[in-house]
Amino acid sequence: MDLHFVLLSVILAVSLASTERCASSPGSWMDLYLHSQKNASGHWVITVNTQRSIVTENQREFIMNVQQETRICGNNEIKQLNSMTAVYPPLHDSSISGAMEPATPSTTTMITPTATITTTTRPMPCPHNSGYQLFPGYNCYKAFPSDGERKNWSDARERCRKDGGDLMAIETSRERKDVFIPLYESVNFLSSPWMGVYMPQGQDIWLSVRGEAVVSIRWWPGEPEKNTARKCAIANANGKLGNWECASRQAFICEIIV
């Protein structure tokens, strides 16, 4: 079997298979020329060019029509190379000065399946087109401030989990200053938002939704109330917490850890 046909088959055989729905942003098409030439030792040396080359009896050239495409699949951005058409043997261009007609095999093979070569994959910082905002040095956050979006604490937490996150839990003064307050001021909260801080049934300790004891909470004056059914935390505009009835319908903020 001809070495060049094997090479071309290998290039076209590389493909990216995915059942996930992806957003595509295709680029323009261009021609690439795989030019091979025998060296003094009789070995074939292959180069890739963007222009046609002079083809002599000791040379071969493959023409590939390629396209770079950017696809966004979930949290991944993928830059890939699509090859729509490859021709073997080369098409001889008699207009090229000094070109010689290459040896012509008995048959001409046209290969036309779409091939995809994944060249770069990097994680996206936040889910694509989801409304989440990345705060550098922290995570991705999204506010649900309107009356129509209000939920009780458990339902709010379940909504965040559907996005791959959880309720935001203010655990440091820096997070309160750098994330919560700017986010709170950027939207119109019609109720105090739920936070990812709660007291489990039968216990006397406040935990974050990550399962960690929260010991550095800044509470409103007089909060948290003792011996009360208010086992879930809400936050005011300054990021200070108060304990509240978990069944109350409040705004909320989701956080996705990146």
Buried (B, 14 or more C-beta within 10 A) or exposed (E): EEEBBEBBBEBBEEBBEBEEEBEEEEEEEEEBBBBBBBEEEEEBEEEEEEEBBEBBEBBBBBBBBBBBBBBBBBBBBBBBBBBEBBBBBBEBEEEEEEBEEBEEEEEEEEBEEEBBBBEEEEEBBBBBEBEBBBBEEBBBBBBBBEEEBBBBBEEBBEBBEEBBBBBBBBBEEEBBEBBBBEBBEEBEBBBBBBBBBBBEEEEEEBBBBEEEEBEEBEBBEEBBEEEEEBBBBBBEEEBBBBBBBBEBBBBBBBBBEB
